[in-house]
Amino acid sequence: MSSVPRVLLRFLLICIISGVCKHVAFASIAPRSYFSSVRTPQPPNDPVITEAANFAVDQLRALSDSGIYTTLSLNKILAAATELGDFHYVIHLQVTLASPYFRSKSNAEEFEMMVLESKPRVEERESGKFNATRSIAIDEFPDMEEEAIEAFWIKMVEERRQRRRELFNKWEREGELEDETAPEPSREKVTKTLTIQELQVMPTKQLRQLLTTSESTETLRAAISAILDERLTLLEQREGTLYQQPPQRDEL
Protein backbone atom coordinates (compact mmCIF):
# COMPACT_ATOMS: atom_id res chain seq x y z
CA MET A 1 0.00 0.00 0.00
CA SER A 2 1.35 3.47 -0.88
CA SER A 3 1.89 6.21 1.70
CA VAL A 4 -1.08 8.22 0.46
CA PRO A 5 -3.73 5.59 1.30
CA ARG A 6 -2.13 5.12 4.73
CA VAL A 7 -2.44 8.84 5.41
CA LEU A 8 -6.05 8.81 4.29
CA LEU A 9 -6.77 5.77 6.41
CA ARG A 10 -5.25 7.49 9.45
CA PHE A 11 -7.70 10.34 9.02
CA LEU A 12 -10.64 8.03 8.46
CA LEU A 13 -9.86 5.94 11.53
CA ILE A 14 -9.83 9.10 13.64
CA CYS A 15 -13.11 10.03 12.04
CA ILE A 16 -14.77 6.70 12.83
CA ILE A 17 -13.37 6.17 16.33
CA SER A 18 -14.27 9.70 17.39
CA GLY A 19 -17.71 9.58 15.83
CA VAL A 20 -16.97 12.34 13.35
CA CYS A 21 -18.47 10.70 10.31
CA LYS A 22 -21.97 11.76 9.52
CA HIS A 23 -24.02 9.86 6.96
CA VAL A 24 -25.59 12.38 4.59
CA ALA A 25 -27.03 11.98 1.10
CA PHE A 26 -25.71 14.63 -1.24
CA ALA A 27 -24.92 15.26 -4.85
CA SER A 28 -21.38 14.79 -6.10
CA ILE A 29 -18.81 16.88 -4.26
CA ALA A 30 -17.00 17.79 -7.48
CA PRO A 31 -16.91 16.93 -11.18
CA ARG A 32 -15.15 13.62 -11.68
CA SER A 33 -12.49 15.37 -13.76
CA TYR A 34 -11.12 16.79 -10.50
CA PHE A 35 -10.04 13.35 -9.28
CA SER A 36 -7.14 11.10 -10.23
CA SER A 37 -4.95 8.55 -8.47
CA VAL A 38 -2.41 11.33 -7.93
CA ARG A 39 -3.09 13.92 -5.24
CA THR A 40 -3.73 17.08 -7.25
CA PRO A 41 -3.55 20.60 -5.75
CA GLN A 42 -6.60 22.78 -6.36
CA PRO A 43 -7.06 26.56 -6.03
CA PRO A 44 -8.43 27.37 -2.55
CA ASN A 45 -10.89 29.83 -4.09
CA ASP A 46 -12.35 27.23 -6.46
CA PRO A 47 -16.16 27.15 -5.88
CA VAL A 48 -16.06 23.36 -5.51
CA ILE A 49 -13.39 23.64 -2.81
CA THR A 50 -15.25 26.43 -1.05
CA GLU A 51 -18.45 24.38 -0.98
CA ALA A 52 -16.61 21.35 0.38
CA ALA A 53 -14.96 23.41 3.12
CA ASN A 54 -18.29 24.91 4.17
CA PHE A 55 -19.83 21.44 4.23
CA ALA A 56 -17.00 20.15 6.44
CA VAL A 57 -17.36 23.01 8.91
CA ASP A 58 -21.16 22.64 9.01
CA GLN A 59 -20.76 18.97 9.91
CA LEU A 60 -18.13 19.74 12.55
CA ARG A 61 -20.35 22.39 14.15
CA ALA A 62 -22.96 19.72 14.92
CA LEU A 63 -20.60 17.31 16.68
CA SER A 64 -20.22 18.70 20.21
CA ASP A 65 -22.65 17.55 22.91
CA SER A 66 -22.56 20.95 24.60
CA GLY A 67 -23.08 22.88 21.38
CA ILE A 68 -19.85 24.87 21.70
CA TYR A 69 -18.74 23.84 18.21
CA THR A 70 -21.59 25.96 16.84
CA THR A 71 -19.23 28.91 17.45
CA LEU A 72 -16.80 27.59 14.84
CA SER A 73 -16.66 29.33 11.48
CA LEU A 74 -14.54 28.97 8.37
CA ASN A 75 -11.88 31.66 8.49
CA LYS A 76 -9.71 30.80 5.48
CA ILE A 77 -8.92 27.96 3.10
CA LEU A 78 -5.13 27.72 3.07
CA ALA A 79 -4.69 24.82 0.65
CA ALA A 80 -6.71 22.10 -1.05
CA ALA A 81 -6.18 18.99 -3.14
CA THR A 82 -8.29 16.24 -4.68
CA GLU A 83 -7.56 12.53 -4.90
CA LEU A 84 -9.23 9.34 -6.07
CA GLY A 85 -9.10 6.68 -3.36
CA ASP A 86 -10.04 3.03 -3.64
CA PHE A 87 -13.50 3.60 -2.16
CA HIS A 88 -13.92 7.39 -2.00
CA TYR A 89 -13.53 10.63 -3.89
CA VAL A 90 -11.48 12.77 -1.50
CA ILE A 91 -11.01 16.51 -1.07
CA HIS A 92 -8.12 17.40 1.25
CA LEU A 93 -8.45 20.72 3.04
CA GLN A 94 -6.07 22.82 5.09
CA VAL A 95 -8.15 25.51 6.78
CA THR A 96 -8.19 27.98 9.63
CA LEU A 97 -11.29 27.99 11.82
CA ALA A 98 -12.36 30.89 14.00
CA SER A 99 -13.97 30.81 17.45
CA PRO A 100 -13.77 33.02 20.55
CA TYR A 101 -13.52 29.92 22.77
CA PHE A 102 -10.31 28.13 21.76
CA ARG A 103 -8.32 26.94 24.77
CA SER A 104 -5.24 28.55 23.22
CA LYS A 105 -6.95 31.98 23.45
CA SER A 106 -6.23 32.43 19.75
CA ASN A 107 -9.05 33.73 17.57
CA ALA A 108 -8.26 31.21 14.82
CA GLU A 109 -6.50 27.86 14.57
CA GLU A 110 -5.32 25.68 11.69
CA PHE A 111 -6.81 22.25 10.94
CA GLU A 112 -6.51 19.55 8.30
CA MET A 113 -9.81 18.08 7.17
CA MET A 114 -11.13 15.85 4.43
CA VAL A 115 -14.46 15.56 2.68
CA LEU A 116 -15.11 12.06 1.35
CA GLU A 117 -17.77 10.88 -1.05
CA SER A 118 -18.39 7.16 -1.34
CA LYS A 119 -17.87 5.58 -4.74
CA PRO A 120 -20.63 3.32 -6.06
CA ARG A 121 -20.15 -0.40 -5.53
CA VAL A 122 -20.18 -2.78 -8.48
CA GLU A 123 -23.75 -3.90 -7.82
CA GLU A 124 -24.87 -0.28 -7.49
CA ARG A 125 -23.29 0.65 -10.80
CA GLU A 126 -24.98 -2.30 -12.46
CA SER A 127 -28.41 -1.48 -11.01
CA GLY A 128 -28.08 2.24 -11.62
CA LYS A 129 -29.34 2.92 -8.09
CA PHE A 130 -26.84 4.88 -6.05
CA ASN A 131 -27.12 7.66 -3.50
CA ALA A 132 -23.80 9.34 -2.85
CA THR A 133 -22.95 9.71 0.82
CA ARG A 134 -20.58 12.30 2.19
CA SER A 135 -18.60 12.33 5.41
CA ILE A 136 -15.77 14.27 6.95
CA ALA A 137 -12.54 13.50 8.76
CA ILE A 138 -10.33 15.78 10.83
CA ASP A 139 -6.80 15.31 12.17
CA GLU A 140 -7.54 16.82 15.60
CA PHE A 141 -10.74 18.13 17.14
CA PRO A 142 -10.81 21.81 18.17
CA ASP A 143 -9.75 22.17 21.81
CA MET A 144 -12.10 24.55 23.60
CA GLU A 145 -12.06 26.34 26.96
CA GLU A 146 -13.44 24.25 29.82
CA GLU A 147 -15.37 27.20 31.27
CA ALA A 148 -17.01 27.88 27.92
CA ILE A 149 -17.90 24.22 27.45
CA GLU A 150 -19.56 24.19 30.88
CA ALA A 151 -21.47 27.38 30.10
CA PHE A 152 -22.74 25.98 26.81
CA TRP A 153 -23.67 22.72 28.53
CA ILE A 154 -25.69 24.54 31.20
CA LYS A 155 -27.43 26.59 28.52
CA MET A 156 -28.27 23.45 26.55
CA VAL A 157 -29.70 21.74 29.66
CA GLU A 158 -31.81 24.79 30.53
CA GLU A 159 -33.14 25.02 26.99
CA ARG A 160 -34.05 21.32 27.12
CA ARG A 161 -35.83 21.80 30.44
CA GLN A 162 -37.72 24.77 29.04
CA ARG A 163 -38.87 22.69 26.06
CA ARG A 164 -40.09 20.01 28.46
CA ARG A 165 -41.94 22.55 30.59
CA GLU A 166 -43.61 23.89 27.47
CA LEU A 167 -44.54 20.36 26.45
CA PHE A 168 -46.04 19.58 29.87
CA ASN A 169 -47.98 22.87 29.77
CA LYS A 170 -49.28 21.96 26.33
CA TRP A 171 -50.44 18.60 27.62
CA GLU A 172 -52.19 20.28 30.55
CA ARG A 173 -53.98 22.72 28.23
CA GLU A 174 -55.06 19.85 26.00
CA GLY A 175 -56.29 17.95 29.05
CA GLU A 176 -58.30 20.95 30.24
CA LEU A 177 -59.94 21.29 26.84
CA GLU A 178 -60.82 17.60 26.86
CA ASP A 179 -62.32 17.96 30.34
CA GLU A 180 -64.43 20.92 29.21
CA THR A 181 -65.82 19.12 26.18
CA ALA A 182 -66.21 15.62 27.66
CA PRO A 183 -69.62 14.55 29.06
CA GLU A 184 -69.64 14.38 32.86
CA PRO A 185 -70.02 10.57 33.13
CA SER A 186 -67.00 9.98 30.89
CA ARG A 187 -64.56 11.98 33.01
CA GLU A 188 -61.91 9.77 34.55
CA LYS A 189 -61.45 10.01 38.30
CA VAL A 190 -58.49 8.80 40.30
CA THR A 191 -60.18 6.56 42.87
CA LYS A 192 -57.20 4.69 44.29
CA THR A 193 -53.63 5.29 45.30
CA LEU A 194 -51.21 4.35 42.55
CA THR A 195 -47.74 3.06 43.31
CA ILE A 196 -44.58 4.15 41.49
CA GLN A 197 -44.31 0.65 40.01
CA GLU A 198 -47.84 0.91 38.60
CA LEU A 199 -47.13 4.33 37.13
CA GLN A 200 -43.87 3.20 35.53
CA VAL A 201 -45.56 0.46 33.50
CA MET A 202 -48.37 2.72 32.25
CA PRO A 203 -48.28 3.90 28.63
CA THR A 204 -47.24 7.51 28.13
CA LYS A 205 -50.68 8.46 26.83
CA GLN A 206 -52.34 7.21 30.01
CA LEU A 207 -49.81 9.07 32.16
CA ARG A 208 -50.56 12.26 30.25
CA GLN A 209 -54.26 11.80 30.94
CA LEU A 210 -53.61 11.34 34.65
CA LEU A 211 -51.30 14.36 34.67
CA THR A 212 -54.07 16.62 33.38
CA THR A 213 -56.93 15.13 35.41
CA SER A 214 -58.16 17.62 37.98
CA GLU A 215 -58.64 14.89 40.58
CA SER A 216 -54.92 13.98 40.57
CA THR A 217 -53.00 15.09 43.65
CA GLU A 218 -49.86 17.22 43.53
CA THR A 219 -47.83 14.24 44.70
CA LEU A 220 -49.21 12.09 41.89
CA ARG A 221 -48.53 14.77 39.30
CA ALA A 222 -44.96 15.18 40.52
CA ALA A 223 -44.36 11.43 40.22
CA ILE A 224 -45.88 11.33 36.73
CA SER A 225 -43.83 14.36 35.62
CA ALA A 226 -40.64 12.66 36.81
CA ILE A 227 -41.48 9.49 34.85
CA LEU A 228 -42.34 11.43 31.69
CA ASP A 229 -39.17 13.49 32.06
CA GLU A 230 -37.11 10.31 32.32
CA ARG A 231 -38.77 8.87 29.21
CA LEU A 232 -38.05 12.04 27.26
CA THR A 233 -34.42 11.89 28.34
CA LEU A 234 -34.09 8.28 27.19
CA LEU A 235 -35.74 9.16 23.88
CA GLU A 236 -33.33 12.05 23.32
CA GLN A 237 -30.38 9.80 24.14
CA ARG A 238 -31.53 7.17 21.64
CA GLU A 239 -32.08 9.80 18.96
CA GLY A 240 -28.65 11.28 19.65
CA THR A 241 -27.00 7.87 19.39
CA LEU A 242 -28.67 7.16 16.05
CA TYR A 243 -27.78 10.63 14.77
CA GLN A 244 -24.10 10.41 15.69
CA GLN A 245 -23.49 6.77 14.77
CA PRO A 246 -21.06 6.61 11.84
CA PRO A 247 -22.14 4.61 8.81
CA GLN A 248 -20.63 1.24 8.07
CA ARG A 249 -17.99 1.71 5.40
CA ASP A 250 -15.08 -0.07 3.77
CA GLU A 251 -11.50 1.03 4.21
CA LEU A 252 -10.48 3.95 2.05
C-alpha positions as CSV (number, residue, x, y, z in Angstrom):
1,M,0.0,0.0,0.0
2,S,1.3,3.5,-0.9
3,S,1.9,6.2,1.7
4,V,-1.1,8.2,0.5
5,P,-3.7,5.6,1.3
6,R,-2.1,5.1,4.7
7,V,-2.4,8.8,5.4
8,L,-6.0,8.8,4.3
9,L,-6.8,5.8,6.4
10,R,-5.3,7.5,9.5
11,F,-7.7,10.3,9.0
12,L,-10.6,8.0,8.5
13,L,-9.9,5.9,11.5
14,I,-9.8,9.1,13.6
15,C,-13.1,10.0,12.0
16,I,-14.8,6.7,12.8
17,I,-13.4,6.2,16.3
18,S,-14.3,9.7,17.4
19,G,-17.7,9.6,15.8
20,V,-17.0,12.3,13.4
21,C,-18.5,10.7,10.3
22,K,-22.0,11.8,9.5
23,H,-24.0,9.9,7.0
24,V,-25.6,12.4,4.6
25,A,-27.0,12.0,1.1
26,F,-25.7,14.6,-1.2
27,A,-24.9,15.3,-4.9
28,S,-21.4,14.8,-6.1
29,I,-18.8,16.9,-4.3
30,A,-17.0,17.8,-7.5
31,P,-16.9,16.9,-11.2
32,R,-15.2,13.6,-11.7
33,S,-12.5,15.4,-13.8
34,Y,-11.1,16.8,-10.5
35,F,-10.0,13.4,-9.3
36,S,-7.1,11.1,-10.2
37,S,-5.0,8.6,-8.5
38,V,-2.4,11.3,-7.9
39,R,-3.1,13.9,-5.2
40,T,-3.7,17.1,-7.2
41,P,-3.6,20.6,-5.7
42,Q,-6.6,22.8,-6.4
43,P,-7.1,26.6,-6.0
44,P,-8.4,27.4,-2.5
45,N,-10.9,29.8,-4.1
46,D,-12.4,27.2,-6.5
47,P,-16.2,27.2,-5.9
48,V,-16.1,23.4,-5.5
49,I,-13.4,23.6,-2.8
50,T,-15.3,26.4,-1.0
51,E,-18.5,24.4,-1.0
52,A,-16.6,21.3,0.4
53,A,-15.0,23.4,3.1
54,N,-18.3,24.9,4.2
55,F,-19.8,21.4,4.2
56,A,-17.0,20.1,6.4
57,V,-17.4,23.0,8.9
58,D,-21.2,22.6,9.0
59,Q,-20.8,19.0,9.9
60,L,-18.1,19.7,12.5
61,R,-20.3,22.4,14.1
62,A,-23.0,19.7,14.9
63,L,-20.6,17.3,16.7
64,S,-20.2,18.7,20.2
65,D,-22.7,17.6,22.9
66,S,-22.6,21.0,24.6
67,G,-23.1,22.9,21.4
68,I,-19.8,24.9,21.7
69,Y,-18.7,23.8,18.2
70,T,-21.6,26.0,16.8
71,T,-19.2,28.9,17.4
72,L,-16.8,27.6,14.8
73,S,-16.7,29.3,11.5
74,L,-14.5,29.0,8.4
75,N,-11.9,31.7,8.5
76,K,-9.7,30.8,5.5
77,I,-8.9,28.0,3.1
78,L,-5.1,27.7,3.1
79,A,-4.7,24.8,0.6
80,A,-6.7,22.1,-1.1
81,A,-6.2,19.0,-3.1
82,T,-8.3,16.2,-4.7
83,E,-7.6,12.5,-4.9
84,L,-9.2,9.3,-6.1
85,G,-9.1,6.7,-3.4
86,D,-10.0,3.0,-3.6
87,F,-13.5,3.6,-2.2
88,H,-13.9,7.4,-2.0
89,Y,-13.5,10.6,-3.9
90,V,-11.5,12.8,-1.5
91,I,-11.0,16.5,-1.1
92,H,-8.1,17.4,1.2
93,L,-8.4,20.7,3.0
94,Q,-6.1,22.8,5.1
95,V,-8.1,25.5,6.8
96,T,-8.2,28.0,9.6
97,L,-11.3,28.0,11.8
98,A,-12.4,30.9,14.0
99,S,-14.0,30.8,17.4
100,P,-13.8,33.0,20.5
101,Y,-13.5,29.9,22.8
102,F,-10.3,28.1,21.8
103,R,-8.3,26.9,24.8
104,S,-5.2,28.5,23.2
105,K,-7.0,32.0,23.5
106,S,-6.2,32.4,19.8
107,N,-9.0,33.7,17.6
108,A,-8.3,31.2,14.8
109,E,-6.5,27.9,14.6
110,E,-5.3,25.7,11.7
111,F,-6.8,22.2,10.9
112,E,-6.5,19.6,8.3
113,M,-9.8,18.1,7.2
114,M,-11.1,15.9,4.4
115,V,-14.5,15.6,2.7
116,L,-15.1,12.1,1.4
117,E,-17.8,10.9,-1.1
118,S,-18.4,7.2,-1.3
119,K,-17.9,5.6,-4.7
120,P,-20.6,3.3,-6.1
121,R,-20.1,-0.4,-5.5
122,V,-20.2,-2.8,-8.5
123,E,-23.7,-3.9,-7.8
124,E,-24.9,-0.3,-7.5
125,R,-23.3,0.7,-10.8
126,E,-25.0,-2.3,-12.5
127,S,-28.4,-1.5,-11.0
128,G,-28.1,2.2,-11.6
129,K,-29.3,2.9,-8.1
130,F,-26.8,4.9,-6.0
131,N,-27.1,7.7,-3.5
132,A,-23.8,9.3,-2.9
133,T,-22.9,9.7,0.8
134,R,-20.6,12.3,2.2
135,S,-18.6,12.3,5.4
136,I,-15.8,14.3,6.9
137,A,-12.5,13.5,8.8
138,I,-10.3,15.8,10.8
139,D,-6.8,15.3,12.2
140,E,-7.5,16.8,15.6
141,F,-10.7,18.1,17.1
142,P,-10.8,21.8,18.2
143,D,-9.7,22.2,21.8
144,M,-12.1,24.6,23.6
145,E,-12.1,26.3,27.0
146,E,-13.4,24.2,29.8
147,E,-15.4,27.2,31.3
148,A,-17.0,27.9,27.9
149,I,-17.9,24.2,27.5
150,E,-19.6,24.2,30.9
151,A,-21.5,27.4,30.1
152,F,-22.7,26.0,26.8
153,W,-23.7,22.7,28.5
154,I,-25.7,24.5,31.2
155,K,-27.4,26.6,28.5
156,M,-28.3,23.4,26.6
157,V,-29.7,21.7,29.7
158,E,-31.8,24.8,30.5
159,E,-33.1,25.0,27.0
160,R,-34.1,21.3,27.1
161,R,-35.8,21.8,30.4
162,Q,-37.7,24.8,29.0
163,R,-38.9,22.7,26.1
164,R,-40.1,20.0,28.5
165,R,-41.9,22.6,30.6
166,E,-43.6,23.9,27.5
167,L,-44.5,20.4,26.5
168,F,-46.0,19.6,29.9
169,N,-48.0,22.9,29.8
170,K,-49.3,22.0,26.3
171,W,-50.4,18.6,27.6
172,E,-52.2,20.3,30.5
173,R,-54.0,22.7,28.2
174,E,-55.1,19.9,26.0
175,G,-56.3,18.0,29.0
176,E,-58.3,21.0,30.2
177,L,-59.9,21.3,26.8
178,E,-60.8,17.6,26.9
179,D,-62.3,18.0,30.3
180,E,-64.4,20.9,29.2
181,T,-65.8,19.1,26.2
182,A,-66.2,15.6,27.7
183,P,-69.6,14.5,29.1
184,E,-69.6,14.4,32.9
185,P,-70.0,10.6,33.1
186,S,-67.0,10.0,30.9
187,R,-64.6,12.0,33.0
188,E,-61.9,9.8,34.5
189,K,-61.4,10.0,38.3
190,V,-58.5,8.8,40.3
191,T,-60.2,6.6,42.9
192,K,-57.2,4.7,44.3
193,T,-53.6,5.3,45.3
194,L,-51.2,4.3,42.5
195,T,-47.7,3.1,43.3
196,I,-44.6,4.1,41.5
197,Q,-44.3,0.7,40.0
198,E,-47.8,0.9,38.6
199,L,-47.1,4.3,37.1
200,Q,-43.9,3.2,35.5
201,V,-45.6,0.5,33.5
202,M,-48.4,2.7,32.3
203,P,-48.3,3.9,28.6
204,T,-47.2,7.5,28.1
205,K,-50.7,8.5,26.8
206,Q,-52.3,7.2,30.0
207,L,-49.8,9.1,32.2
208,R,-50.6,12.3,30.3
209,Q,-54.3,11.8,30.9
210,L,-53.6,11.3,34.7
211,L,-51.3,14.4,34.7
212,T,-54.1,16.6,33.4
213,T,-56.9,15.1,35.4
214,S,-58.2,17.6,38.0
215,E,-58.6,14.9,40.6
216,S,-54.9,14.0,40.6
217,T,-53.0,15.1,43.6
218,E,-49.9,17.2,43.5
219,T,-47.8,14.2,44.7
220,L,-49.2,12.1,41.9
221,R,-48.5,14.8,39.3
222,A,-45.0,15.2,40.5
223,A,-44.4,11.4,40.2
224,I,-45.9,11.3,36.7
225,S,-43.8,14.4,35.6
226,A,-40.6,12.7,36.8
227,I,-41.5,9.5,34.8
228,L,-42.3,11.4,31.7
229,D,-39.2,13.5,32.1
230,E,-37.1,10.3,32.3
231,R,-38.8,8.9,29.2
232,L,-38.1,12.0,27.3
233,T,-34.4,11.9,28.3
234,L,-34.1,8.3,27.2
235,L,-35.7,9.2,23.9
236,E,-33.3,12.0,23.3
237,Q,-30.4,9.8,24.1
238,R,-31.5,7.2,21.6
239,E,-32.1,9.8,19.0
240,G,-28.7,11.3,19.7
241,T,-27.0,7.9,19.4
242,L,-28.7,7.2,16.1
243,Y,-27.8,10.6,14.8
244,Q,-24.1,10.4,15.7
245,Q,-23.5,6.8,14.8
246,P,-21.1,6.6,11.8
247,P,-22.1,4.6,8.8
248,Q,-20.6,1.2,8.1
249,R,-18.0,1.7,5.4
250,D,-15.1,-0.1,3.8
251,E,-11.5,1.0,4.2
252,L,-10.5,4.0,2.0
